[in-house]
Amino acid sequence: MEHWLLGIDIGTSGVKLLLLDSETGRKHSISSTYPTYTPHAGWAQQDPERWWKSICEVLPALLQDAGIQPQEIAAIGVDGVSWTPVCLDAAGQVLCNAPIWYDTRAEEQCVHLRECGLEERFYANNGNPVQPYYTLPKVLWIKKYLPDIFSKTRKILTSNGYIVYKLTGAFTHDNCQAYGWGFYQLEKDAWDTDLAETLEIDPSLLPQLCGCTQIAGTVTPHAAVETGLAVGTPVIAGGLDAACGALGAGVVTPGSVHEQSGSAGGMSICLDQYLPAKGLIYSRHVVPGLQLLQGGTVGGGGLARWLVNVLYPANVNSENALDGLTAAAEISPPGANGLIFLPYMAGERSPIWNPEAKGVFFGLDYSKTRGDMARAVLEGAAYALRHNLETAGSALPEESLLRAVGGAARSSLWMQIKADVTGHPICAVSDGEATGLGCAMLAGAGCGLYPNLKDAVKELVSQDPAYVPDARNKMVYDERYASYHELYLHLEGMMHS
């Protein structure tokens, strides 16, 4: 009997594949990187065909490492980065590079949508703002500035939807991240086609909406040749990488909270009722029947890689960037000797939604050290997390445990800083591959190996001891956090490219 599950994670910096033995919990994983192209300020795009090529290159090695045959895989799940429209022509070929989540070129389109009075209508549909990060403004940008591309477009897919298509030939759109289109009606789980037509988006461009555990199709003979997978293997629709990470972190009950710090940062609060909050992101969970109130920040592990490359370019590479940064930061006291860092290195998402926001060190003088700068960066990311948690209001239970995933979760210093800054205990999920695990678990639910995802979480997800807020440090950080807010408000008007 087939009992292995394959999770394919299309991340910001690379693809990661995870094989999970549903009977024993044994896992094998492999990864491959790909480039992000930034030809202009505010642009960030990737080649979807490179995602597929990376999968095909590393999958045979993963199967060999696990010592299994392709026929032993019961189902495949795919997750991916958010708000990344992939335009395909009538033959299913990619027409252009896809702008990924932190691409902000579509601000002009957002201004137009707001001036037309559509922001409130979008919010009524699914509880989300009009922002250049989202799918719809990017598509409208393509429509205006790449008309030849748009005229040839016959389907627009998500990042994971494109891989599902390459595996199965089916055009699908998971309902977890459909909110990126302002005309998706979350509670009805349907496209508002009248509104789409008002925006001159032909509804025929939209793929079929699917639940995240729904089987989208099966591996085609052509895909089997390219990947080494078995023909007929079920492939589920999948969902957003952050939502799969929440599942892999065990966030499957109302009030539970996921904290993520991969390349970017963020948090997700699990809900069983429709409860959006202005300034935050709202979506369906990948777990059927649940929803997520999310905060997404630019500042995460990418901050560590950037600062280490700046401070230690000769002897610290990206693989141990976090270790080098935290080692330097440990010699600086809470509050970084008065140094404050705004972590808006690629604009900022929630809750300020300012694509023009800039990173700032404030308080530099001759007494400041590399350690102070390092600690200020870690603290700045924690302030951004606190800002999102506070914006959630009553949706966040008091003193909720934050279940952390991502590379930053292995830094004891950064974890303690986050606990002290937010006032919430925080623990690392013992499985360091939460996103891929969540994706594989979705595949298991889709093919019936996991009738209940909550039970699967109990079997597969464990957590480390929690870091508890230190009251003395919290007093320091409360003062610094107020300054962090005030600093941004004073500088906001000057933050223009």
N, C-alpha and C positions, 0 to 999 in steps of 0.2 A: 504493500500500500504506500502511496506517495505521502510523505509526511514532512518534507522540507518546504520552506517558504522563502521566496526571494523578494527582498526589498531593494528598490532602485531609488536612490536619493540624488536628484539633480540640484546641487548646491550652488552657492555663489562662486566658489573658487574651484569646484571640481565635482565629479560624480563619485558616489560611494555606493558600493553594492554589499549587501549583507544577506547571507544564507542563515536561516534559523531552523533548527530541528525542533519541530513542534512537540515532539515526545520527550526530549531530554533538555531542551533549552540551549543546547550547544550552538555556538555561532562561529561563523567565518566571515571575514570581510576583506575588501580590497578597494582601493581608490585610485583615481587618476585626475590630474588637474587639467584645466583648459583656461585660455586667456579671456580677459574682459577688455574690450576695446573702448577707449575714451577719446575719440577724434576731436571732440569739442568740449568746452567747459559745460558741465551738467549732463553730459552724455555718458552712458554706461551700457554697452551692448555686447551680446555674445552670439556665436554662430550655433544655432540649434543642431546643425549637422555634426558639429564637433561633439555635442553631448552624445549623440548616437554612436559616433565613431569610438568615443572613449568607452562606452558600454561594450561594444563589440570587441574591443582590444583586450579588456581585462576579464571579461566573463569566463572564458575558457580556463584561465589561470585560477579563478575562484573555485570553479567546479573541481579542478584537479586538486587544489589545496584541501577542499572538503572531502575529497575521495568519493564523490557521488556521481551518478549518471543523471543526465538532464530529465529522464523520465521519472526520477524520484521527486521532482519539484511539483508540489500540488497546486500552487498558484503564485502569481507575481503581483506585487504592488508597486506603484510608482508615485513618488512625491516630488515636488519641485518648488523652486523659488517663486514668489508671488508676482502678480501684475506684469507678466512677461508675455506680451502678445506675439504669437508666431504666425506669420502670414503664409498661407499655402496657395499655390495655383491649382488649376483644374486637374493637373497630373499629380497633385500632392507634393510638389517640390517647394522647398523653402525659397521665398522671394527676396528676403533681406535679413540682415542681422536683427535679432530681437532685443529691444530695450528692456533691461532687467529692472528689478524693484527700485533701485536707487537712482535711476535715470530721471532727470527733472526737466527735460527739454520742453515739455508740454504745458508750461505755465500759461502761455498765451491762450491755449484752449480752455484752461480752467477759468481764467478771467472772463472769457466769453460766456461760458456756462453759468457763471455766477451772475453776470449782467443780464442774462436771459431769465433769471429767477429759477433756475433748475436745481440749485443746491438743496433747497428745502424738499423738493420733490424726490431727489435722490435719497436724502436722509430718511424720508418717510418710507421709501422702498426697502432700505436695508440698514439704516443707522450709521451710514458712513459719509464722510465729507467729500468735497470735490478737491482733489489734489493731483499734481502732475505725476506722482508716483503710481497712481492707479491705472488700470488697464484702459478704460474708455478714453481719457485725454490723450494717451499715447497713440491709440488708434486714430483719433481725430487729427493728431499731428501728422501721422503717416498719410492720411487722406488728403490733407492740405499740401504737404511739402514733398510727398512722394506719390503724386497722382498716377504715374505709370504703374508703380507697384500696386497701389490700391485697386486700380481698375482690373488688374489680373488676379486679385485675391478672391478665392472662392470659399475659404474657411479660415477662421482665426482661432488658434488653439492656445492653451496654456503651455508652460514648460513640461509638466508631467503629461498633459494631454497629447503633446507631440510625440513623446516616447510611447504612450499607449497606442497612438496611431501607427507608429513605425512597427510595433510588435503585432498589431491586430488588423490594421487597415480601417479601424473604426474612428469616426470623429466624435469625441466626447468632451464634456466639460464638467468636472466635478463640482458639486454644489457648495463645497467648502470655500472656494475662492471666487465664486461667481459674483460676489458683491463688488468686485473690481470694476464691473460694468454697472453704472448707476441705474440702469433699467432692470436690474435683477430684483425681483420681489422675494425677499427672504422668507417671510412667513408663508407665502403661497408656494415657494420653491418653483418659480416660473419666471420666464422672460416677460417683461412688459414690452411686447412687440410694437404697440402703438407709439410708445416713447422712443423706442429704437428708430422707428421710421421718421419720427419728428426730428431726430438727430441725423437723419439721412444715413443710417446704418441699416443695410438690408438684413432683415432677420435670417435670411438664408446663409449668411456668413457665420451664424452662431451654431456651435455644435449642440448635440443632444445633451441635456442636463442629466447627470447621473449621481446617485448617492455614492459616497466614497467607498463603500464596501460592495458596490454593485459590479458584477462582471461586465466589462465593456466588450469583451471579445476573447478570442483565443489566438495563440501564436500561429502566424501564417507560415506556409512552407518557405517563403522567401526570407522572412525574419529568422526562421530556424537555421537556415544556411548561414546567415550573417552572424548570428550570435552563438550558435551551438546549442540553443534551447530545443526542447521537444515540440514538434507540431501539436497543436491542440491544447497546450497548457493554458489554463484560464488566466486572464489578466484583468485586474480590477481597475476601476476609474482612478482611485487614489485621491490625493489631495495636497494641500499646502504643506511645505516642509515643517513650518513652525507648529502646525496643528498635529502633524505626525509626531513631532518631538514631544508635544504635550501628552499624547497617548503613551509614548515610550517612557515618559517620566511618571506615568501613573495618574495623570490628571484626568480622571473619569467620573468624579463625583462633584455635584454642585458645591461651589465654594473653594475647591482645591485650586492651587495656583502653580503655574509653570513659569520658571525664570530661565531665559535663554541668553547665552553669550557665546555665539559662534563668531562669524565675521562681523555680524551686527548684534545688537542686544534687543531684548524685549521681554514681555511678560504676557501670560494668558490666564484669565480667570474663567473657570468652567461654570456654566449656568444651565439651568433647565427651564428657563423662561426668557422671553424676549426683553432684554434690558440694556439697550445701547446707552452710551454716554458720550456727550459732545466732546470732541477732541481725541477720542480713541477709535480703534478699529473694531468692527463687529462682523462676526461670521458664524456660519454653522461650524460645529466641531466635525472632525472626521468620524467621531463616534456617533452613530445614529441617535437622534432624539436630544442631543445636547448642543449647546452653543458656546462661543468663546468671545469674551470681551478682551481685546488685545491692545497692547501698547508696543510699538515698534520704534526702536531708536537706531541711529547710525552707529553709535559708539558701542563696540564690543571688542572681540579679540583683534579686530582690525586696528584698533588704537594701539594695542601692544606691538603689533608688527611694525606699524608706522614709527612709533617712538624709538623702538630698538634700532631700526634701520638708521634713524637720525643720530642717536646717541652712541651706538656701538657698531658702525658699519663695517669695521674691519674684522671683528671676531665673533659676532653673534648673528646666526642665520634665523630664518623664519620658523624653523622647526622648534627652536628653544627660545623664541621671542618672549613668551610669557614668563619663563623662568628667569631670564635676564632682567626683565622689567621688575618683577616682584622682589628679586634679590636687591635691586637698587632701592626700591620703595620701602623696604623693611627698616632702613636706617633713618627714615623720616617719620616724625610723630604724626598722630591723627590731626588732620587739618593742614598737613604739608607745610608747616611753618608760615601759614598765611597765604600760600599760593593756591589759586583757584583756576580750574580748567573747564572751559565750555567745550564739550566733546562733539561739536557740530562740524565734523570734518568733510561731510558731503551734504551740507544742508542738515536739516533735521526733520524727522517724521513726527510722530505723536509725542506730546500733545500740542506742540507749538506749530507744527506744520509750516515750516519756513525753509523752502529750498535754497534761499539766499543766506541762511545762517552760516556763520563761520566759527571755526575753532579758535579759542582765545586762551592764552595764559595771562592771568592778571595777578599782579603782586610781585613780579620779578624785581630783584635787586641783586647786588653783588654777593649777598649772603646765601642766595639760593643755590642748591646743588642739583646734580642729576637725580639724586634720590628724591628731592622735593618735587622735581618735575614728574618723575615716575609715579610717585604717590598721588600727586594732583590728578594725573590722568586716570588712575584707578578710581579715585574718589569722584571725578567728574562723571564717569559712566554710572556710578552708583547714584549720584544726584539725579541723573536722567531717569533711572529706574524708579526712584522715589516719586518723581514728578508724575510718571504714568500711574503708579499705584494710587497716589492721592487723587488723581483725576477720576479714577474708577468709583470713588465715593462709597456708597452703601453696598455696591456689588462686591466689595472686598471685605470679608469678615476680619474683625480685629485680630491682630497677632497671628494671621494665617501663616502656615509654614510654606515657604517658597521652595519648590522642588527644582533644583538647578541642573541644567545640562549645558553642554558646550565646553570648549577648551578652558574657559575661565573657571569652570567648576572645580578644576584640579588645583587651583591656587588657594591655599588656606588663607593667605593674606587678603586676597580680593573678596573671598567669601565672607570673611569677618568684617571687612569694610562695608559690604552690602548689608549685612545684618545690622551693623551699628548705624548706618545712614538711614535705612528704611524703618528700623525698629521692629523688623520681622525676623524670626528665626529662619535660617536657610540651610538646606542640606543638599549635598550632591547626590544625584541618582547614581547608584553604584555602576549601572551599565553606562559606559561612556559613549555608547552608540545609540542613544535614545531615538533619534530620528529614523534611522534605518530599522531599528527594532519596531517602532510604531508602525512603520510602513509594512513590514513583514506581518505584523499582527493583523493589520487591515486585510492583507491577502488571506490570512487564515480565517478571518471572519467571513470573507467573501465566498470562500469555497467550503465553509461549514466545519472546518477543523476547530474553530473557536466560536461556539454558539453564543457565548457571552464574553465580551471584551473585558468586563470588570474581573471576571474569574481569571482570564488570561493574564491580566496585570498582576493579580495576586501571585500567580505562579512565576512570572518572568521578571518583575520589577522589584528591586530592593533599593534601600536608601542608606547612606552613611549617616553617622551621628550629626545632629544639627549644630550649626554655629549660632550661639545665642547672643542677642544684642548686649553690649557692654554699656551700662547706664552713663558712665563718665564720658566715654567716647561719643555717645549719643548727644550729650549736651554740647560738645564741641561741634559736631556735625549739624545740629539744628541751627546754630549760628552761621556756619559756613553755607548751609543750604539756603538760608535767607539771602545771603550775599550773592550766591549763585543766581538766584532769581532776579535780584535787583540788577546785577551786572548785565544780564541778557536784555532786560527791559531798557536799560540805558543805551545799549549798543545796537539794539535791533534796527533802528533807523539808518545806521551806518553800514549795515551788512548787505552790500550790493556788489555784484560781480564787476 
